[in-house]
């Protein structure tokens, strides 16, 4: 396929790929990636690597022993000669920078040395110098020394030494608690390997070191995968562990890791199957039972031992020891507010802030915490200040700067209060702010004083309050991001996690109440948006009402209209906190704050914000940025903005009060039409030539994308927001339902891309029913057409069959000829297994002939390609191959990248049906590469299952196993139940092929149960 450039699937374990002696370029790419780790190596204590010997104009000489022995000069592989000559070089390399005597070299190369062994060694040295040296008369790499030779290569030039260095660095990182860093180092170390070490080399030295290196590799891999589990990445390592356990069935520690990873991923039956397979292998090959650790793990899985769960985050340690007040005539101020007894969460962040505030650096530490009202800035700051206060025995100063109020504190007045607390008499305090600031800096110079500036308005307010001495430290909180103020760290504080929110709730309302209703506690935390102020308010209300159940409070918070009113008790009020920030806004920013909250969804782009506000994009982005600076919006990445859930509710209430329903509906409709025009433009570049964009009329000019890559980049960012707004309109009987139906028609490309299929299915179903109720048959046909293909993609065949019948009738009724052929082919595909093969073939033929009448090449290629899949299912693989190849050729001519991917898959299934398994594997591999280019993860499980089946049929069970494991991992990640069941089936068969019968049967049983469950849902 000329227009598709894709990377072939790279095998992850040398035992699964046959001969990898030609993998030099791949190994070279691993070498080049090592540059990324230099900084990490320096941090963990190894330091910056010294340059290796660089003959040839400075190009680095590198020697590879973790596989076939190879040498590289820059990007050029060197010819190292015959195996025995390579063996001598390996013996020198494994003792690099040390003298190796001629006698030691002879012992390394021969068990029974020949008579002229010394001469042979010298000959090998001479030949190697021709390759390694730029000046043989003055060698610098392979140097004579006494009665032997020295290979002068720096440690980073020999892959064995790099491997050992990274493994050691990972050990130090692990000891220091840097689990992610250890994982990265160990993974990089393991990727240096290129097969069997010292492969093909003769001699006792190579044989002994080969066994040693293999053991080192196994130990490193085991440590790497164990560290991945420590980091909570259990699901991501199952495939890797499966391959290693398959290759080393008697290696119990690796089997333990696989059992633990499966159990933590919710795959208990498979974990028990792994134990049973291991017990059988040990008994058959060694006549012994599993060891005590494996048996203990087995019992723990059977009993659901909570100790097997992923490790929790460590608590924040104490940040210093109390030293007492200095002996002086004034008592050091201790103004910090009391720490909160029920403080919860922020452990990692709190630890980092403690480290910043107590570090001995060249400048005074200044740590800022910004964020929306109620997110817990002051609580965190006070908690951290108490944790480090013992390191500041000369005093702790505190002031609430009232930055969010209409009357923020005056810096001059604050300085007067600080000076008084530091023992300066009132009469000695100057009048001017600048003079007070100078005296303040003089007074604290050399003292260890901690200053907490709470609720700052901006940088100009806090500037005069900063000491000049690096012995002091400052902690600042503010709703606004304090741009322009030099800081050691400035934290944008986010809401709590679910677990932290529930813990806070339990600390206030009572552990027993949360334990009695854990699900209700979770729903309460979610209703509060995990905002600490909201959680504290709800919990405080419950604490004052012991007769209330948590579920009662959940019901009170369920209504979005009442939620903010419910989150108020005593001095705690979420809406009042938000109002402080809103009242600071000018008229233009206030309008933006209200209207930008209207659309549902995960956030809004600057382009969509401009449409909502009916302003140029540059102006809209400026307004959104100003709201972000004030903590009323968040900006996860440039050009995109998000509301906290409760802030969105607050803003929407303001819309009702200040703008009205007409303005609200008009703004949402503007946005919907903008999305319709944009998605139509996306369709033109993703599926060039297809007729659907011409069927939808838009009052807005279509967006022009630079190509599929540009379009897909937009889709990945914006499609969730598009779907959310369309669903929002579908709930409004007076909304623009016809526009929403048109949008679903061009959103059907999401199925081609494998994106958000379930969400699109739900949306199309709602719009279909809404348009039916509104008496809009033309729009109903379009929504049902998308619904039909979404159901087909989800393998809900009975529902898809019924929907296809409706679409065909509606398309004929409303004269929408473009919908008929693909609806007919969908009817054929959903009838397989329920109708006669002849009937299925007749629908396919009618669909293809109708596309000929329409005269649209893209539509014809799509329908004929789908007919190819039907041909495979009804036993006509040769017809399927011809149809797939014709469609593939058409899509190549049209430049339809997505269409080519689909036809590759269709042709692969046809080739498998014809018994051409190797050819099918090649098509599946090419299809996978193209899907990776597209980033279309949803479609990968189906292709990987096909690859697994073809690998099994071709007699390659290990590769089938790896493909099936990848299919299962991706299906579970993206939440595709039917593809998960297919992957479990393929995995079960592959495991049984390899003799792992117990785990294989567990997979097959789980798959069968899943298929039966899906069948009850209309599959």
PyMOL commands that set and color helices and strands:
alter all, ss='L'
color gray80, all
select helices_A, chain A and resi 14-16+24-43+83-93+102-109+117-132+136-138+155-157+159-175+179-191+204-230+235-247+252-264+268-286+292-303+306-308+347-358+377-391+411-421+426-428+433-444+459-463+498-509+511-516+518-527+532-543+550-558+560-566+574-582+587-595+606-613+617-629+645-658+661-686+692-695+708-730+737-747+749-753+757-773+777-793+797-814+817-831+837-854+857-873+877-894+897-913+917-934+937-953+957-974+977-993+997-1016
alter helices_A, ss='H'
color red, helices_A
select strands_A, chain A and resi 61-64+70-73+76-78+100-101+142-145+148-151+365-370+396-400+450-456+473-478+489-492+568-569+572-573+604-605+634-637+640-642
alter strands_A, ss='S'
color yellow, strands_A
deselect
rebuild
show_as cartoon
